[in-house]
Amino acid sequence: MEAEARYTYVGAAVLLLIAALVAGVVWLKDVGGRGSYYRYAIYFEHQALDGLQIGADVNVRGIKVGRVEDYALSDDKLNRVLVEIRVDRRVPVRTNTVAVITRNFVTGIASIALVHREPPGKPLVEATAEGDTYPVIREGRSDIDEIAGRVSQVGEQAAAALASINHLLTPQNREVVMDTVRNLRDLSAGLTQRLAALDRTLDRAGAAAASIGAAAGRLGEAGERVARVAEHAGGRLEASLEQTERTLADARSAIDRVATSLDTVARQAGATAGRLEQSAGHVDDQLTAAMSELRLSMEAATRVLDRLRDPRAALLGPGSEQLGPGERKP
């Protein structure tokens, strides 16, 4: 009996030791795992979570830095899903870091990619809202979603454009468009005719310009001839002017001589008149002779005056009508 009781105590002690060992290993594993990772929460509302499951990878620039720990559907919003992840504590998670769903196109397995934006924000270490157990990483927008959104916008714009085209191509608008096309065709034909007429006009204008050029050339030649004639005539005119100046100088000299002669004649007439007055009372014959002499002197003076009236006669001699009785032209 004592041997069986002793074996029972030994077996119970061994089982207790084994249980304590297992509990210690599990506890150490759990404590060590929690010390090497940080836990975060992500609320997905806009991105589809097809292919995402517990244990899926969490990547940063293609490097696996953690995994999905758990997920839960929101009671308030049907399209909102809470996903809990754990990330290596060496990976910096910032306040402006966003989470994006990525998929393998072959297998369809989804993973979460953490995208850091510039400039870097502050480290995300605490929960940002009440009721959150872990710090919350904001949801981002994947490239596929952006492409799909743009394709959707393009489709909507194309649909709007088609609707506008359909509205534009109503029977009334088609008739108006056809009228416009016909008017444009008529306008094009008229422009073609006008261009042909303009070409003909330009050809005529070119011929007229050539004629004007030839006429201008002939006018230039005529101008040169006129210039030569004017130069020649100017030479002749200059010679004529010099000869006229000489003639006028000679005429002035002749007039001066005639004036001197008149003065002399006048003085002689005065002297003769004085002598006649002195001898008038004494000698009638002398008076008669003096009167005859005076008459002759007066006739000579008259002839001289007549010559002064005619410069030609003064220069070239009296004419036949200016000769006195008994005078002849030399």
Buried (B, 14 or more C-beta within 10 A) or exposed (E): EEEEEEEEEEEEEEEEEEEEEEEEEEEEEEEEEEEEBBBBBBBBEEBEBEBBEEEBBBBBEEEEBBBBBEBEEEEEEEEBBBBBBBBBEEBBBBBBBBBBBBBEEEEEBBBBBBBBEEEEBEEBEEBEEEEBEBBBBEBBBBEBBEEEEEEEEEEEEEEEEEEEEEEEEEEEEEEEEEEEEEEEEEEEEEEEEEEEEEEEEEEEEEEEEEEEEEEEEEEEEEEEEEEEEEEEEEEEEEEEEEEEEEEEEEBEEBEEEBEEBBEEBEEEBEEBEEEBEEBBEEEEEBBEEBEEEBEEBEEEBEBBEBBBEEBEBBEEEBEEEBEEEEEEEE
